Amino acid sequence: MSALDDIFRPGGTLARAFEGFVSRPSQRRMAARIAEALERREHLLIEAGTGTGKTFAYLVPALMSGLRVLISTGTRTLQDQLYTRDIPLLAGALGRPLTTALLKGRANYLCLAKLSGGAQQALLADEAPTLLAQVRDWAATTRSGDLSEVAALGESHPLRAQLTSTREACTGARCAEFARCHVFAARRAALEADLVVVNHHLLLADLALKEEGFGELLPGVDALILDEAHQLPDLAAEFFGVSCSSRQFETLLHDARAELAALKVPAGAIEKASQLLELPLKALLIRFGRQERRLAWEELGPEARADCAALHGALGDYAGGLEAQGDAAGLAQCAARARSLAADLAQVMSEPDEAQAGGARGVAVNARGFALSLLPYDISARFRGLVDQHPSAWIFTSATLALAGNFQHFATRLGLGDAATLCLESPFDYERQALLYLPEALPDPASGGYTEAVLAAARPLLEASDGGAFLLFTSHRALRIAAQALRAADWIGDWPLLVQNDAPRELLLRRFRESGRAVLLGTASFWEGVDVQGVALRLVVIDKLPFASPEDPQVRARAQYLQSQGINAFRDYQLPEAALALKQGVGRLIRSEEDRGVVMICDPRLLTRGYGRALLAALPPLRPTRGADEAIAMLKRSARELEPA
């Protein structure tokens, strides 16, 4: 019997160490294949169906290998879970003591220079004096500097951005607080660790930009394990592209004001310098407005393009004006940021023959401002080149990497066509645990009143399940319509109604779990990475098939590019992407052997269009029905089975 077999077998090491541990053949197979890939320094793609136990399946061979391993996750929540819970528990159970490190992006760490700077202190105190005092007390005792330790300072709190340092603003070794810097302390710890836990954003920033500060770490790593790897193609496209936003310009203005004030520059001179950038930025904000929309660069009129050109010129003038005020490190950094933003804006504005080969230029507008971007159509060669620069084991895993066992779509997007693959089915008994309800007589999703029709069709199931439901939408517009309708409905009764953006995601999920009768409405961020086990969730309603909008300029541009390359954009891009997203959404319901319930997919195209067969084939093997009575009976039966004894 191998060491891994003894660890994962019934009555083995993990069963003795963890109460409730269930030995699963698929988990043992995954662990054995990863151990082999680590030894051979292979590139390996693994789809592990929900319930496989993939976290232990990759952590155990990583801990047993004796190699230096970097683990990258899709979210900071999973990153924290691995570092604070899973890895220490497993290391103790296996008797494998090792040094570990948790490394996050800059935006997660307190910048001591910002907290201690006199001018910055005044700006901060004006915004949240009580919370700032709490942060000061915490700063005096924290070892990590991780702002997640300050519970009152949520990720979206406006004060948070004023307490952290960006890559552009950091002065590095020239900073007076460099010796105590939390960011560089975390990096030093990572360099000395046997196992480092990062997230995809941080890893890709290092691979793509070589500027997030731990580039020296990768050459010493023997293996990289990337969990939730299905997120990588889209994230990598963002990092390999170019973007600049009104938020970046506003932050630059804010930081430069603080630096000028610290140098005792008169207020009038600060205002005059700021107006060089403020005026053209304000003109462009007015031009784009605040209504949420996405535009292709080609759709911009001559006035908007002229405003972009004026902003580009103003960045150069602004940088020169800052440099004329002196050569203080912070001020010089602000001037460099202005020139960097000017270079990015110039790249977005450049004509197609001058821009990066094969990129879509676009503008995204929302209530907070705008973002201009140039995203590459094809990142496969660049990503593969970066992988080849680091001849380590590269292991990519997720519950949704393959379509009917085929990894071609994912592998092609990342240039990993020659990677080894392994597809492991979920151990859950989907036919017994869940029902796939495909309602009859719903209108075409493009017709008016479709969202209202979805709610009407879902109402009998919601009443049968007595809440305990996720309502997942493919657009924010549909979410708003449904939220407004349900808030006004008398039949909603006393079910807690939880709506995305009304509170942070983790808070909404906690309320959902605690209630047991809540109805949660969400869009893309609730289709994946959400784990609700047990009685709280027994019904998942999906309004439409999650095709990316053909009106989205980036989607349209990519489709046109693929067509120009002789590739069928719908069959080879839009359909596989929708299938993987639908698989994620359906996967929210069954998260354990005890879960029961119904998935309701309302979109009639699943059965009326030829591509529906491909979408159905990508889903777990749930038993389908078109009968509302059968779905209602399943929900009532599930409610009885899930009731505590």
ChimeraX attribute file (.defattr): number of C-alpha atoms within 10 A of each C-alpha:
attribute: neighborCount
match mode: 1-to-1
recipient: residues
	/A:1	5
	/A:2	7
	/A:3	11
	/A:4	19
	/A:5	16
	/A:6	14
	/A:7	19
	/A:8	24
	/A:9	16
	/A:10	15
	/A:11	14
	/A:12	15
	/A:13	18
	/A:14	22
	/A:15	17
	/A:16	13
	/A:17	15
	/A:18	12
	/A:19	8
	/A:20	9
	/A:21	14
	/A:22	15
	/A:23	18
	/A:24	15
	/A:25	15
	/A:26	21
	/A:27	24
	/A:28	22
	/A:29	18
	/A:30	24
	/A:31	25
	/A:32	20
	/A:33	19
	/A:34	28
	/A:35	20
	/A:36	15
	/A:37	20
	/A:38	25
	/A:39	16
	/A:40	11
	/A:41	18
	/A:42	18
	/A:43	22
	/A:44	21
	/A:45	25
	/A:46	25
	/A:47	28
	/A:48	25
	/A:49	21
	/A:50	21
	/A:51	18
	/A:52	24
	/A:53	20
	/A:54	22
	/A:55	15
	/A:56	20
	/A:57	23
	/A:58	23
	/A:59	21
	/A:60	23
	/A:61	23
	/A:62	23
	/A:63	21
	/A:64	15
	/A:65	15
	/A:66	13
	/A:67	16
	/A:68	18
	/A:69	26
	/A:70	27
	/A:71	23
	/A:72	26
	/A:73	23
	/A:74	20
	/A:75	15
	/A:76	18
	/A:77	12
	/A:78	19
	/A:79	21
	/A:80	19
	/A:81	11
	/A:82	20
	/A:83	19
	/A:84	12
	/A:85	10
	/A:86	15
	/A:87	21
	/A:88	16
	/A:89	15
	/A:90	20
	/A:91	16
	/A:92	12
	/A:93	17
	/A:94	16
	/A:95	11
	/A:96	13
	/A:97	13
	/A:98	14
	/A:99	11
	/A:100	20
	/A:101	20
	/A:102	21
	/A:103	26
	/A:104	22
	/A:105	19
	/A:106	20
	/A:107	19
	/A:108	21
	/A:109	21
	/A:110	26
	/A:111	25
	/A:112	21
	/A:113	20
	/A:114	19
	/A:115	20
	/A:116	12
	/A:117	14
	/A:118	15
	/A:119	18
	/A:120	21
	/A:121	17
	/A:122	13
	/A:123	15
	/A:124	19
	/A:125	14
	/A:126	9
	/A:127	13
	/A:128	12
	/A:129	14
	/A:130	9
	/A:131	16
	/A:132	19
	/A:133	12
	/A:134	13
	/A:135	19
	/A:136	13
	/A:137	11
	/A:138	15
	/A:139	19
	/A:140	9
	/A:141	9
	/A:142	13
	/A:143	11
	/A:144	16
	/A:145	22
	/A:146	19
	/A:147	23
	/A:148	14
	/A:149	13
	/A:150	14
	/A:151	8
	/A:152	12
	/A:153	17
	/A:154	14
	/A:155	15
	/A:156	9
	/A:157	10
	/A:158	12
	/A:159	17
	/A:160	17
	/A:161	15
	/A:162	21
	/A:163	22
	/A:164	21
	/A:165	21
	/A:166	14
	/A:167	14
	/A:168	16
	/A:169	21
	/A:170	19
	/A:171	20
	/A:172	14
	/A:173	11
	/A:174	11
	/A:175	14
	/A:176	12
	/A:177	16
	/A:178	18
	/A:179	11
	/A:180	12
	/A:181	20
	/A:182	22
	/A:183	24
	/A:184	17
	/A:185	16
	/A:186	20
	/A:187	21
	/A:188	15
	/A:189	15
	/A:190	22
	/A:191	18
	/A:192	14
	/A:193	19
	/A:194	19
	/A:195	25
	/A:196	23
	/A:197	24
	/A:198	25
	/A:199	24
	/A:200	24
	/A:201	21
	/A:202	19
	/A:203	25
	/A:204	21
	/A:205	21
	/A:206	19
	/A:207	21
	/A:208	19
	/A:209	13
	/A:210	13
	/A:211	12
	/A:212	18
	/A:213	17
	/A:214	20
	/A:215	16
	/A:216	12
	/A:217	17
	/A:218	20
	/A:219	11
	/A:220	14
	/A:221	20
	/A:222	20
	/A:223	27
	/A:224	24
	/A:225	23
	/A:226	24
	/A:227	26
	/A:228	22
	/A:229	23
	/A:230	21
	/A:231	16
	/A:232	20
	/A:233	18
	/A:234	13
	/A:235	15
	/A:236	25
	/A:237	23
	/A:238	20
	/A:239	18
	/A:240	20
	/A:241	22
	/A:242	21
	/A:243	21
	/A:244	20
	/A:245	17
	/A:246	18
	/A:247	13
	/A:248	15
	/A:249	18
	/A:250	14
	/A:251	15
	/A:252	22
	/A:253	20
	/A:254	15
	/A:255	19
	/A:256	23
	/A:257	22
	/A:258	23
	/A:259	25
	/A:260	22
	/A:261	16
	/A:262	15
	/A:263	14
	/A:264	11
	/A:265	13
	/A:266	10
	/A:267	12
	/A:268	9
	/A:269	12
	/A:270	19
	/A:271	12
	/A:272	12
	/A:273	22
	/A:274	19
	/A:275	16
	/A:276	19
	/A:277	25
	/A:278	19
	/A:279	14
	/A:280	20
	/A:281	22
	/A:282	14
	/A:283	16
	/A:284	21
	/A:285	17
	/A:286	11
	/A:287	12
	/A:288	18
	/A:289	16
	/A:290	14
	/A:291	11
	/A:292	13
	/A:293	14
	/A:294	18
	/A:295	17
	/A:296	19
	/A:297	21
	/A:298	12
	/A:299	12
	/A:300	14
	/A:301	9
	/A:302	9
	/A:303	11
	/A:304	16
	/A:305	15
	/A:306	13
	/A:307	18
	/A:308	21
	/A:309	16
	/A:310	17
	/A:311	24
	/A:312	23
	/A:313	16
	/A:314	21
	/A:315	26
	/A:316	20
	/A:317	18
	/A:318	22
	/A:319	24
	/A:320	16
	/A:321	16
	/A:322	23
	/A:323	17
	/A:324	12
	/A:325	16
	/A:326	12
	/A:327	12
	/A:328	13
	/A:329	16
	/A:330	20
	/A:331	26
	/A:332	21
	/A:333	23
	/A:334	25
	/A:335	27
	/A:336	19
	/A:337	20
	/A:338	27
	/A:339	19
	/A:340	17
	/A:341	23
	/A:342	21
	/A:343	17
	/A:344	19
	/A:345	23
	/A:346	16
	/A:347	20
	/A:348	28
	/A:349	21
	/A:350	13
	/A:351	13
	/A:352	14
	/A:353	8
	/A:354	10
	/A:355	16
	/A:356	18
	/A:357	11
	/A:358	17
	/A:359	22
	/A:360	24
	/A:361	27
	/A:362	24
	/A:363	24
	/A:364	18
	/A:365	20
	/A:366	14
	/A:367	10
	/A:368	13
	/A:369	18
	/A:370	21
	/A:371	17
	/A:372	22
	/A:373	25
	/A:374	28
	/A:375	24
	/A:376	21
	/A:377	21
	/A:378	21
	/A:379	22
	/A:380	18
	/A:381	14
	/A:382	15
	/A:383	22
	/A:384	15
	/A:385	13
	/A:386	12
	/A:387	18
	/A:388	11
	/A:389	12
	/A:390	16
	/A:391	15
	/A:392	23
	/A:393	23
	/A:394	23
	/A:395	25
	/A:396	22
	/A:397	23
	/A:398	20
	/A:399	25
	/A:400	27
	/A:401	26
	/A:402	25
	/A:403	22
	/A:404	14
	/A:405	15
	/A:406	15
	/A:407	22
	/A:408	15
	/A:409	16
	/A:410	24
	/A:411	19
	/A:412	16
	/A:413	22
	/A:414	22
	/A:415	18
	/A:416	20
	/A:417	17
	/A:418	10
	/A:419	15
	/A:420	14
	/A:421	20
	/A:422	18
	/A:423	22
	/A:424	18
	/A:425	15
	/A:426	19
	/A:427	18
	/A:428	21
	/A:429	15
	/A:430	19
	/A:431	13
	/A:432	11
	/A:433	20
	/A:434	26
	/A:435	23
	/A:436	22
	/A:437	22
	/A:438	21
	/A:439	19
	/A:440	13
	/A:441	10
	/A:442	15
	/A:443	17
	/A:444	13
	/A:445	18
	/A:446	9
	/A:447	8
	/A:448	10
	/A:449	12
	/A:450	19
	/A:451	24
	/A:452	15
	/A:453	17
	/A:454	23
	/A:455	18
	/A:456	12
	/A:457	18
	/A:458	22
	/A:459	15
	/A:460	15
	/A:461	24
	/A:462	23
	/A:463	16
	/A:464	17
	/A:465	24
	/A:466	22
	/A:467	26
	/A:468	25
	/A:469	27
	/A:470	26
	/A:471	23
	/A:472	24
	/A:473	25
	/A:474	19
	/A:475	16
	/A:476	13
	/A:477	12
	/A:478	19
	/A:479	21
	/A:480	17
	/A:481	13
	/A:482	20
	/A:483	19
	/A:484	11
	/A:485	14
	/A:486	17
	/A:487	12
	/A:488	10
	/A:489	10
	/A:490	9
	/A:491	11
	/A:492	17
	/A:493	13
	/A:494	11
	/A:495	16
	/A:496	17
	/A:497	19
	/A:498	20
	/A:499	19
	/A:500	19
	/A:501	11
	/A:502	9
	/A:503	11
	/A:504	12
	/A:505	15
	/A:506	11
	/A:507	12
	/A:508	20
	/A:509	19
	/A:510	11
	/A:511	15
	/A:512	23
	/A:513	18
	/A:514	11
	/A:515	16
	/A:516	19
	/A:517	23
	/A:518	24
	/A:519	26
	/A:520	25
	/A:521	22
	/A:522	24
	/A:523	21
	/A:524	15
	/A:525	11
	/A:526	21
	/A:527	23
	/A:528	17
	/A:529	16
	/A:530	17
	/A:531	15
	/A:532	19
	/A:533	18
	/A:534	19
	/A:535	21
	/A:536	20
	/A:537	29
	/A:538	32
	/A:539	29
	/A:540	27
	/A:541	25
	/A:542	23
	/A:543	24
	/A:544	24
	/A:545	22
	/A:546	23
	/A:547	16
	/A:548	17
	/A:549	13
	/A:550	12
	/A:551	12
	/A:552	15
	/A:553	21
	/A:554	26
	/A:555	18
	/A:556	16
	/A:557	20
	/A:558	21
	/A:559	21
	/A:560	14
	/A:561	18
	/A:562	17
	/A:563	13
	/A:564	11
	/A:565	10
	/A:566	8
	/A:567	14
	/A:568	14
	/A:569	19
	/A:570	14
	/A:571	11
	/A:572	14
	/A:573	17
	/A:574	19
	/A:575	20
	/A:576	21
	/A:577	19
	/A:578	16
	/A:579	25
	/A:580	21
	/A:581	21
	/A:582	24
	/A:583	23
	/A:584	19
	/A:585	27
	/A:586	23
	/A:587	23
	/A:588	23
	/A:589	27
	/A:590	28
	/A:591	18
	/A:592	17
	/A:593	14
	/A:594	14
	/A:595	22
	/A:596	27
	/A:597	30
	/A:598	29
	/A:599	26
	/A:600	26
	/A:601	23
	/A:602	27
	/A:603	22
	/A:604	19
	/A:605	15
	/A:606	18
	/A:607	13
	/A:608	10
	/A:609	9
	/A:610	10
	/A:611	14
	/A:612	16
	/A:613	12
	/A:614	15
	/A:615	21
	/A:616	18
	/A:617	14
	/A:618	19
	/A:619	19
	/A:620	20
	/A:621	16
	/A:622	19
	/A:623	14
	/A:624	17
	/A:625	15
	/A:626	13
	/A:627	12
	/A:628	18
	/A:629	12
	/A:630	13
	/A:631	27
	/A:632	20
	/A:633	14
	/A:634	22
	/A:635	25
	/A:636	19
	/A:637	15
	/A:638	20
	/A:639	19
	/A:640	11
	/A:641	14
	/A:642	17
	/A:643	9
	/A:644	7
	/A:645	5
